[in-house]
Amino acid sequence: MKRFFSLLSIAAVVSLTGCGSGGDSAAVSTSDLKGTWESICQYIPTTQTSAKTILEFTNDKFTRKSLSYSDPSCNTQDITDELHVFYNYSLGEDVTTSDNKKATEITTTITGFDLKKGNLINGDMPKAGDVEKSIILIDNNKLYYGEDKAPYQINYQSYLEKKNK
């Protein structure tokens, strides 16, 4: 009997650990996404430069800012390239990933863009109306994503971190 209560206590602690916003027990909601998310610095070895992505979410829209840096560690912003792409988004069904975590389907639609600095060649131009589907997961203030097809897999190597609400 004592062993039963001990196992029950462990189960309760484990279930409480996953609760709360951003834990892997809760699906992603619009309120979870609201705010600013910033990627880690992405080094681009071929050009010896780097880049960051910033997402700013509101209720049903978000802006993706693509920033270029002239150094490998994202310290000196490159004055030649900065692109802002505007999206509408909607959240879909919850899915279970291949590692047994809850993620949420997301559909994004480009509504426009603003080339703040630089120039884009034709192939790089965002197109209004383009739709993309993927899955997202928030865990410990990190936003992860993956393809919206079974088996659902999250890319844990690339993420965005929440900067403010």
C-alpha positions in Angstrom: 0.0 0.0 0.0 2.8 2.4 0.9 4.4 1.6 -2.5 1.1 2.4 -4.3 1.0 5.9 -2.7 4.6 6.5 -3.6 3.9 5.7 -7.3 0.8 7.8 -7.2 2.9 10.8 -5.8 5.5 10.4 -8.5 2.8 10.3 -11.2 1.2 13.5 -9.8 4.5 15.3 -9.8 5.3 14.2 -13.4 1.9 15.3 -14.6 2.2 18.7 -12.9 5.6 19.3 -14.3 4.2 19.3 -17.9 1.3 21.7 -17.1 1.1 25.4 -17.8 1.7 27.5 -20.8 4.6 26.4 -23.0 4.7 22.9 -21.5 4.5 19.9 -23.7 1.2 18.9 -22.3 -0.7 21.8 -23.7 -1.4 22.5 -27.3 -0.4 25.9 -28.7 -3.0 28.7 -28.5 -3.2 32.2 -30.0 -2.4 33.7 -26.6 0.7 31.5 -26.3 2.0 32.9 -29.6 1.3 36.6 -28.9 4.5 38.6 -28.6 8.0 38.6 -30.2 10.0 35.5 -31.0 13.6 35.6 -32.1 15.7 32.8 -33.7 19.2 31.9 -32.7 22.0 33.3 -34.8 22.3 31.3 -38.0 25.9 31.3 -39.4 26.1 31.1 -43.2 29.6 29.7 -44.0 29.5 30.3 -47.7 29.3 34.1 -47.2 30.8 34.2 -43.7 27.8 36.2 -42.6 24.8 35.4 -40.3 21.1 35.9 -40.1 18.2 36.1 -37.6 14.5 35.8 -37.9 12.1 37.7 -35.7 8.4 36.8 -35.6 5.9 39.2 -34.0 2.5 37.6 -33.4 -0.9 39.3 -32.7 -4.3 37.7 -32.6 -4.5 36.3 -36.1 -1.5 37.9 -37.9 2.2 37.9 -37.7 5.2 39.6 -39.2 8.4 37.8 -40.1 11.5 40.0 -40.1 14.6 38.6 -41.8 17.8 40.3 -40.7 21.2 39.9 -42.2 24.5 40.4 -40.3 28.0 41.0 -41.8 29.7 39.0 -39.1 29.4 35.3 -38.1 27.9 36.0 -34.6 25.0 38.4 -35.4 26.7 41.4 -33.8 26.8 43.8 -36.8 23.6 44.2 -38.7 24.2 44.3 -42.5 22.7 47.5 -43.8 21.9 46.0 -47.2 19.2 43.5 -46.4 16.1 43.6 -44.3 12.8 42.0 -45.4 9.4 42.1 -43.5 6.8 39.6 -44.6 3.2 39.9 -43.4 1.0 36.8 -42.7 -2.5 35.8 -41.6 -2.5 32.5 -39.6 -4.9 30.1 -38.2 -4.4 27.3 -35.8 -5.8 23.8 -36.6 -6.0 20.5 -34.9 -3.7 19.2 -32.2 -1.4 16.3 -33.3 0.9 14.0 -31.4 4.5 14.1 -32.6 6.7 11.0 -33.2 8.3 11.7 -29.7 4.8 11.7 -28.1 4.5 15.5 -27.5 1.4 17.6 -28.4 1.9 20.1 -31.3 -0.6 22.2 -33.2 -1.2 22.5 -36.9 -0.8 26.1 -38.3 -1.7 27.5 -41.7 0.0 30.7 -42.8 -0.9 32.9 -45.7 1.3 35.7 -47.0 -0.6 39.0 -47.2 2.2 41.2 -48.3 5.8 42.2 -47.7 8.0 45.3 -47.2 11.6 45.3 -48.5 13.1 47.7 -45.9 16.7 47.5 -47.4 18.4 45.5 -50.1 17.1 43.9 -53.3 15.6 40.5 -54.0 16.0 38.6 -57.1 12.8 37.3 -58.6 13.0 33.8 -57.2 13.2 35.2 -53.6 10.2 37.4 -53.8 7.4 36.4 -51.4 4.1 36.1 -53.1 0.8 37.3 -51.6 -1.6 34.4 -51.2 1.1 31.7 -50.8 -0.1 29.2 -48.1 2.1 27.0 -46.0 1.0 24.4 -43.5 3.2 23.1 -40.6 3.1 22.2 -37.0 4.3 24.1 -34.0 5.2 23.3 -30.4 6.1 25.6 -27.5 8.2 24.3 -24.7 10.0 26.5 -22.1 9.5 29.7 -24.1 10.9 28.1 -27.3 8.9 27.8 -30.5 9.7 24.7 -32.5 8.2 23.7 -35.9 7.9 20.8 -38.2 6.1 19.5 -41.3 2.4 19.0 -41.2 2.5 15.3 -42.3 2.6 12.1 -40.4 4.7 11.0 -38.8 4.8 14.4 -37.2 8.3 15.4 -36.4 9.6 18.6 -34.7 13.0 20.1 -35.7 14.5 20.7 -32.2 17.8 22.0 -33.7 16.1 25.2 -35.0 13.8 27.3 -32.8 12.7 30.8 -31.9 12.9 32.1 -28.3 10.2 34.3 -26.8 11.5 37.8 -26.1 8.4 39.6 -24.8 4.6 39.2 -24.5 
